[in-house]
Structures are given as C-alpha cells and as structure tokens.
Amino acid sequence: MDARLYYLTLGNVMIGTGTMVVSGILDPIAADLAISVSAAGQVTTVYALAFALGAPVAAAFTGRFDRSRVLALSLLVFAAASLLSAVAPNYTTLLIARGLGGLAAATFSPTAVAVAASLVPPAERGRAIALVFGGMTIASVLGVPLGTWIGLNFGWRILLAGLGVLSLGAVIALWRGVPGGLFLPAATLARWDEALRLPIIRALLGVTLFQIGGSFVLFAFFGPYLGTVTGVGTDGIASLLFLFGLASLIGNFAAGWAVDRVGAGPVAHGAIALTALSMVALLGTAGAPVLAGLAIILWGSAVFGINTAQQARLVDAAPGLATVVLPANSSILFAGQALGAALGGAVLAMGGLAALPLVGALVVGIALVLSLRAMRQTGRAPV
C-alpha cells in the first residue's frame, strides 16, 4: 500500500473521534451547560448538518487546489474548532464550534477517500478505501471509549482540548508525509449534475441515508442508553464503546477484503441486515451488560462494513465521478446522522429511551429494501 494512505488514515482518526465521542459525554455536557440531554444531543445534529451541507460545497470550491494542502488546512480548522468547543462558555458557542468542526470534517474525509482511491489500481481500491476509512473505526475502538472515559472522569472540556492538540499534531504529520502535487478532477456543477442524473447513484445515496440514519437514532444517545437502560456505570459505558469500536475496526477491514472478492453489493446487503438484527437484539438487554456487549459487537462490525461497501459501490458505479459521488455520499451520510439524531431526540423527549433500538432498526430496514432494489436495477453484482 502507498505510504501516504497511512497519513490520511491518521487524519480520519482525529475526525472520527471528534465526530463520535460526543454521544458518550452528553450527560456532563448537559449538566455543565444547564440544558437537557435531548438538547445536548442536538450538538451532534448541528455537526452532522454542517457536514452534510458542507461536503458538496467544499468539493466544489476546493476542487482546483492541491488536495494535499486542502487536507492539511481542513484538519487545521478541525483542530481549532475542537479547541473552541473546549472553552465554549455557553450552548450557543458550543453549537457554533461544532458546526465549524463539521464543515472542516466535510472537507477532509471525502477528499481523503477520493485521494486514496486515486493512489491505487482498481483491484486494490476496496482495501485502500477500507484503510483510510479505517481511521474512523480506529477512532471507534480507541478514541471514542478512551475519550468517553476521559470526558466522564475529568471533564468534557479536557477531552475536547486534548483532541484539538492531537489534531494539531496530525496536521504536522500530514503536511510532512503527504507532499504537494495531488490534483484530481474538480467537482464542477456539471459533474454534480451528471452524477445525480444517474438512477443508480441516487438509489445508493438513499441506502446511505437510511442505514446511517437508523443507526444514529440510537448512537446519538448511546451513552445515556447504556447508563439508563443497560444499567452500566462510567467504566461500563467506556468498555461497551470499546467493544463497539473493536468490532467496527474488524468489520471495516473485513468488508474491504470481501468487496475485492465477492463485490460490494452482497457485502452491503449482509451488513445492513446484520445492523438491523443487532439493534433489535439490544431490546432484550435491559439490565444485561453481557448480552448488550454481544449485540454491540454485531452492530459495530456491521455498520462500519456498510460504509466501506457503499463507497466502493459508488466508485464502481461511476469511476470517473469519484470526486463527486464520494463527497455526495459523505454529505448524505451526515444528513442521515442529523436526521437520525433528531428522530432519536424526539423519541427521547417522549420518554422513549428504551425504544430507540427498535425505531432505529425499522429505519435501517428501509435501507435494506433500497439496497436490494439498487442491485436489481443495475443487474451487476459489484454494484
């Protein structure tokens, strides 16, 4: 593998930690800022919306620039946003800072995946995407549980400040490790129009929307769910998040390996189905941390496998439009997170914390139907 891929992966570790760790520290954020847990959860919604809206705009405005410098600058802005979040004096400032972080992530992550796909031959594309996207899964297995433990024991502000400092270190490593001269086709409005006119692209983006939206109905409030419904303490929450992350790491790389051998479509179908089933299984784990851990292992391995397969499906469907379809997928991915968090917040506001897995599984079920229809529509197994 090209050595530059590892620096892209490091950047995604920072982005992934900042994206996901907030779900485990909602209780201390709510207590510190004197807001409800439901309101604190909307910090995730704002971040996701900023990413969803920012990804296509960033792709259009940065397309003509050296991608290595775009990557370094966007990660620098992400670091600054994390530091601003750490010192936010009130809820409004925190929302603004998280929104800024979402915009930076919207620039970095899709660009990193597009660059990764361009650095390797087609036969290695699945593994290259899995490696760079694997930064997100490494964040799940290390950054999120460790960050949650730090946030719950030493304060959420200490956590976000530390993330900002580490992200600055990643900027320096990226600047030195990925030299200039990385140019890809610009994502012009004409290319966006060309991509979105393709029925298969629209169908696959619909799959992304519903699969991640369903998972985030629960994941956006995972810390409170584990503490209240599963009945575990601070260390237990961190441990279960570690299991989720470890499973996601394995699932991501297993999906990359499988995509290169059996095609992205079958991998996506199986992972989506397993996601829905594992979320349903969580319904029977109230007061049973061991059973919850088993369900979480299945969920984590499946949900990150979907994302790897979906990105490969999109590139397979439109290889010449990778710089458009990958940002579009990232945009939809975070729009789904925002919608899922909003739906989860509505369920929570009605006192339905225990119902979050069921509601999420139903939404994921819609993604499975759309995914199967997309395969029939194309008639090609790789898609």
N, C-alpha and C positions, 0 to 999 in steps of 0.2 A: 504493500500500500504506500502511496505517496505520503511522505513525512508531513507535508502541510496539512493533511487531514486531521492530524492529532491536535494541532493548534486551533483548528475550527471546532473540534470536539471540546477543548478546554473552554472556549468561549460559551458554548452551549451549556456546559456545566454551570457556569455563573448565571446565565439566563434562566435555565431550568430551575435552579434553586430559588431565585428571586420570584419566579412565576408561581411555584407550587408551595413554598414554605408557609405562606400567609395562612393557608387553610388550617394549619395546626396551631396557630397562635391567635386565633380570633378572640378567645376569652380574655387574655391580657390586654389586647388592643381595645376591646370594648370597655373593660374596666378602667383603663388609663384615660381614655377619651370621653368617658361617661356617655356611651352610646349602647344600643342593644347589639346582641350578637348578630342578629339579622342585618342591621345597618353596617356592622363591621365587615360582614360578608360581601357587601357591595364594593369594598375595596378591590376584591377580585373581579367584580363585574366591570369596574372602570378600567382596570388594567387590560382586561380581555377586549373590551370595546375599543380602547386605544390601539391595541394590536390589530384588531380586525379592520378598523378604518385606516390605520397607518400603513399596513403591508402593501396594498396596491399603490398608494401614493408614493411611498418610499421607493418601490420598484420603478415607478415612472421617473422620479426625479434623480435617482442615483444611477440609472442605467448606463449613462455615458462615462461614468467615472471608473477609475481603477478600483476593482472590487476589494482588493486587499486593504486599501485605505478606507473604504466605506465600512468594512468590517471593524477596523480599529476605532474609527470615530464613533460608530454606533455603540460599541461596547464601552467607550469612554463616557458617553452620555448616560448609558445604563448605570454605570458606577456612580455618577453624580446624582442620579435620581434616587439610588439606594441610600446615599448619604443624606440627601434632603428628607427622605422618608424617616430616617432615624431621628432627625431633630424637629420633625413636624410638630408645631405647638397645638394644632387642633385637627379636627376631622377633615375640614376643607383642604388644608395644606397637604394632608396625607393623600387625599384623593388626587390632587394635582400632581404630586410627586409620583404616585403610582401610575397615573396616566402618562407622564413623561417617560417613565420606565417602560411602559407598554409600547410606546412609539419607537423607542430605541431597540427593543427586542424585535419589533416588527420589521426593522431594517436588517438586523443581524442574522436572525435564524434562517429566513428564506434565502438570503444571499449565501450563507454558509452551505446550505444544502445544494443550491444551484452550482456553486463553485465545486463542491465535492463531486457532483455528477459529471462535471466537465473535465475533471482531472484524471478519470479512469476510463478504460474501454467499457463498452456496453455490458460485457459479460461480468464485470465486477461492480456494476452500478448498484445493485441491491446491497452488497456488503459495504460499499463506500457510504451510501445513504444511511445505512444502519449504524456505521461507526460515528458519523458526525451527529446524527440524531441521537446516538447513544449518549451524547453529553447530557441530554435530558434525563435519560434513565440512570446515569451515574449520579445526577443530582437527586433523583428519587431515592437511590439506595444509600447515599452518603449525605448529601447536602440537606435534604429535607428532614430526615429523622434527627440528624445532629443539630441542624438549625432549630427545629422544633424544641428539642431538649434545652438548647441554649436560651431560646426565647421564653420558655416556660419557667426556667430556673434563674435566669439572670436578667431577663427583660427583653422585650421585643425590639427595643431601640438598640441595645447592644448587638443583637443579631443582625439587624439591617445595616448598622455601621460596619460591622465586620464583613458583611457581604460586599459593601461598597469598596472597602480596602482591598479585598481579594480580587475584585473585578478590575481594579486598577493594575494589579499585578498581572492579570490575564491580558490586559491591553498591551503592556510592555512585551510580554512573551509573544503575542500575536504580531506586533509590529516588527519584532526581530525575526520571527520564524516564518512569516509569510511575506516575502519581498514583493515589491511592486510589479506591475505588468500583467495583472489578471483582468482581462477585459472579456465581457460576454455580450451577446446581442442585447440591445436595450429593449426594455419592456414598453414600447410605444403604445399609444392608444389604438393604433391599427392592429397591433399584435394582440392586445387585450380583446379587441372585438373579434378577431379571428379565433382566438381560443374559446371565448364564451359562446360563440355560434355553434361550436361542436356539441352535439347532444351528449356524447359520452363524457365530456368534461363537465357539463352541467350535472349529469347524473352522479358522477363521482364526487363532486363537491357537495351534493346533497347527502351522500353517505357520510362524508366527513362531518357535516353539520350535526346530524342526528346522533352519530356514535359518540362524539365528544360531548355533545350537549347532555346526553343521557348520563354519562359518567360524572359530569360536573354537577348534576343535581345533587349527588351525594358528596363528591370530592371537595366541593367548595365549603362544605360544613363537616368535613371528615373528623376534625379534632373534637368538636362538640358531640358528634355522633358516637365516637369511640368512648368518650368520657361518660356520657349520659346513658346511652343505650347498651353498649357493650360492657360498661362498668369498669373501665381501667383507669389507673391514675396517670400522672405525668410520665413516668418511665414506661408505662404500658403503651401509652399513645405513641411515644417515640419508637418503641420496639415494633409495634404493628406497622408504623410508617416505614421502618427499615425493611420489614418483610415485603411490603408493597414495592419498595424501591428495588430490592434484590430481585424479586420476581420480574419486575419490569425490565431490568437490565438483561436478564436471561431471555425474556420474551422478545425483546427488541433484536438481539443478535440472532436468536433462533429464527425469527421472521426473515431477517436479511438473508440468512443461509437458505431458508426454504424458498424464498422468492426466486433466487437464482437457479433453483432446481425444479420446482413444480409450477411456478408462475405466481404472480401477485394476487390474482383473483381468488383462487382457492384459499390462500393464506388469510386474506381479508375476511372471507366468509366465516371460516372457522374461528378466527379471533373475535369477530363481532358476536357470534353465537355464544362463545365462552364468556364474553363480557356480560351479556345479559343473564346467563345462567348463574354466574358467580354473584352478581348483585342480588338476584332472587335468593340465593343461598344465605346471604347476610341477614335476611329477615329472621332466620331461625337461630341467630347467635346472640340474642339479648342475654347478658349476664354470662356469656360463654366465650371468654377470650381465645381459647384454643381453637374452637370451631370458627370463630371470626378470623383467626390467623390463616386457617386453611382456605377460607373463601377469599381472603385478601390476596393470597398467593396466586390463586387462579385469576383474579381480577387484574392484578398488576401485570402478570405475564401476557394477558390477552390485550389489554387496552393499548399498551405501547407497541405490540406487534401489529395492531391495526394501522397505526400511524406510519410505520415503516412500509407496510404493504401499500397503503394508499398513495404515498409519494411515488413509489415505483410504478403503480398503475397509471398515474397521471403522466409520468415521463414516457412510459411505454405507449400511451395513447397519443401523445403529441411530443415526440422527441425534440422537434425544432422549436418548441414553445416552452421549454423548461423554465426559462427566466420569467415566464408569465404564469404558468399553471402552478408552480411551487409557491410563489407569493400569494396567489389566489387561494390555494389550499390552506396556507398559514392564516390568511385572513378569515376564511370560513372556520378554521379550527378554533380561533379565538372568539369569533362571533358565537360559535356553539358553546364555548365556555361561559361567555357572558349570559347567553340565554339560559343555559343550564343553571348557573348560579342564581339568576333572577327567579327561575321557576322553583329552585330549591329554597330560596329565601321566602317565596310566597307560601310554600308548603310549611316551612318552619314557622312563619308568622301565624299560621292557623293551628299551631300546636302539633304539627305532624312530623316531628323529627324522626320517629321510628319508621315512618312511611317513605322516607327518602329513597332507600334502595329499590323499592317496588316502582315508584314513579320513574326513577332513572332507567330501570330495566325496560319499561314499556317504551320509553323514547329510543333506547338502543335497538329495540325490536323493529322500529320503523327503519333504522339504518340497514338492518339485515335484509329486509324486503327490497329496499332500493338497491342494495349491493347485488342481490341475485338478479334483479331486473337489468342492471347495468351489464352483467355478463351475457345475458341472453340478447341484449340489444346489440352488442358488438360481435357476438359469436366467436370470440377469440379468448382462449383460456388465460393468456397473460394479463388480460385487462379485466 
